[in-house]
Amino acid sequence: MSLLKNNPTETQAWQKLKKHFYEIQFVKMQELFAQNPNRIREFNIRWNDFLIDFSKNRITAETINLLIELAEETGLKTGIDALVNGEIINETENRKVLHTDLRTSKDKQTDDVAAALKQMQHFCESIINGTLKGSTGKAFTDVINIGIGGSDLGPKLVTEALADYKNHLNVHYISNIDNDSIQCLKKKLQAETTLVIIVSKSFTTLETISNADIFKEWLLQNNLKTSYHLVAVSSNIAEAVNYGVEQQNIFPMWDYVGGRYSLWSTVGLSTALSIGFDRFEELLHGAHQMDEHFINTPFKQNIPVILALLSVWYNNFFCFETEAVIPYVDKLKMLPAYLQQVVMESNGKNTDRQGNPVNYETGTIVWGEVGTNSQHAFFQLFHQGTKMIPTDFIGFVNPYFPSDLHDLLMANFFAQTEALMNGKEGNYHHTDEDTDKNAKYKEFKGNRPSNTILIDKLTPKSLGSLLAMYEHKTFVQGFIWNIYSFDQFGVEYGKVLANNIKAELKEKHIKQHDCSTSFLLNYYLKNKNAN
Ligand SMILES: O=P(O)(O)OC[C@H]1O[C@](O)(CO)[C@@H](O)[C@@H]1O
């Protein structure tokens, strides 16, 4: 069965939302809170160790009802069923979308998934306990993950986020084709105690293969046997073998797992090496629990559905172009970058599921940085700028190392959402000497929306749930927008042109491009090696 193909703007719910938007677009959240002291009860979801407070949004009970009507009218329930039942919902690539299968309970695992997890477990345990050694007989101390996009961002994010669970292995990530950074890393490492993992679903990605060439050469120059030091994760086993990776060193993945949804698969090998396989399983378990919540919970209490609908509300009715994600913990520094791929590669589409150009906005722009750093960088614009940036604030009640400093961090976390919502208008007392002169500059109007995502502690399990939450939020949005969220044709053309230009640069013969590109290429060639 293929997905329902509805233009969302042609639904009754969309028309009702449009009318409702005109009625409440200028309503102040401050007033809604004043009118209803129990507003928080209406707009929060408690689930496992998550508390989602979405009361500080420009919504009323009717907004939520209408957004849910939109989800129902576009057939979201059927869409969720199609996703988890393995229908071919990635129609443009003729593929199922089954990242949820990677983290399902043991009794429901497919043979493929179970076998790959076993292979990972055995490998991780042997590397960590030192029984599997490098070719000179020394135990491994370092691991390099070479991959890009989904073969880098997810594993890197999780490895960094769970640094408190790390063992003695140091894991490094190489993604960009930046020889300067590669040389820096090589200088730091001993080849004989380094394991190199090439992660590429296609095993044809230019950046990854070019970087892998350099590290393969490095192993050989150090008289090491690649059969001990080189492993691969790929769905293209033949190509990995062709590249020179021993068959038993190849970890399979499958075409039904999109790159940006693949950290749960063998693509997470570097993470499992860093935190141990048991912790990796806890991560999968956390994601599975969020899957169950997403599949089984009525929309009104369904975290990914509510977050997605709020995002649609701002994107399509208020026309706010971007949204921010601000995690109040350094270990989630990578979260915005990771979400940029998940959200923008999935939903940055302008053709609907019927092949028509869309006549409404789709993919939101996601960005962010950790709090409190972001407060001292761009929050000025959040509070007083002309743009509205709906923001997810992500914080943890309990840090890994409890201290008073955490209260200070969290005081900032709570203060920001309060300030964004209330502003200072009306309760600003003119007491300072310079008040009269600067009062206008010191006021801010508030009414700026945010979600507060408060989680007990950053653990493998809660992290798994958090990331699965954003995956499902992205799915819901793409579904409602009637686009295909699981292909990424938009990134292909640049790759083709890069290959052509690479050949031209080698031959020092620049073909006719547009005058800007030709000018740049000739300038580059002329000045290359000049100093
Ligand atoms: O794992 P591969 O095949 O090397 O692809 C890497 C990345 O390239 C893309 O195909 C396009 O950027 C991503 O979707 C993917 O995560």
PDBQT file of the ligand as one rigid body, heavy atoms in Angstrom, charges set to zero:
ROOT
HETATM    1  O1  LIG A 601      26.989   6.144   3.943  1.00  0.00    +0.000 OA
HETATM    2  P1  LIG A 601      27.271   6.714   2.590  1.00  0.00    +0.000 P 
HETATM    3  O2  LIG A 601      26.694   5.882   1.484  1.00  0.00    +0.000 OA
HETATM    4  O3  LIG A 601      28.745   6.936   2.410  1.00  0.00    +0.000 OA
HETATM    5  O4  LIG A 601      26.532   8.114   2.486  1.00  0.00    +0.000 OA
HETATM    6  C1  LIG A 601      26.846   9.174   3.337  1.00  0.00    +0.000 C 
HETATM    7  C2  LIG A 601      25.809  10.250   3.296  1.00  0.00    +0.000 C 
HETATM    8  O5  LIG A 601      25.636  10.737   1.980  1.00  0.00    +0.000 OA
HETATM    9  C3  LIG A 601      24.256  11.012   1.735  1.00  0.00    +0.000 C 
HETATM   10  O6  LIG A 601      23.781  10.026   0.880  1.00  0.00    +0.000 OA
HETATM   11  C4  LIG A 601      24.054  12.332   1.070  1.00  0.00    +0.000 C 
HETATM   12  O7  LIG A 601      24.647  13.358   1.784  1.00  0.00    +0.000 OA
HETATM   13  C5  LIG A 601      23.615  10.906   3.105  1.00  0.00    +0.000 C 
HETATM   14  O8  LIG A 601      22.264  10.638   3.049  1.00  0.00    +0.000 OA
HETATM   15  C6  LIG A 601      24.416   9.840   3.722  1.00  0.00    +0.000 C 
HETATM   16  O9  LIG A 601      24.246   9.792   5.102  1.00  0.00    +0.000 OA
ENDROOT
TORSDOF 0
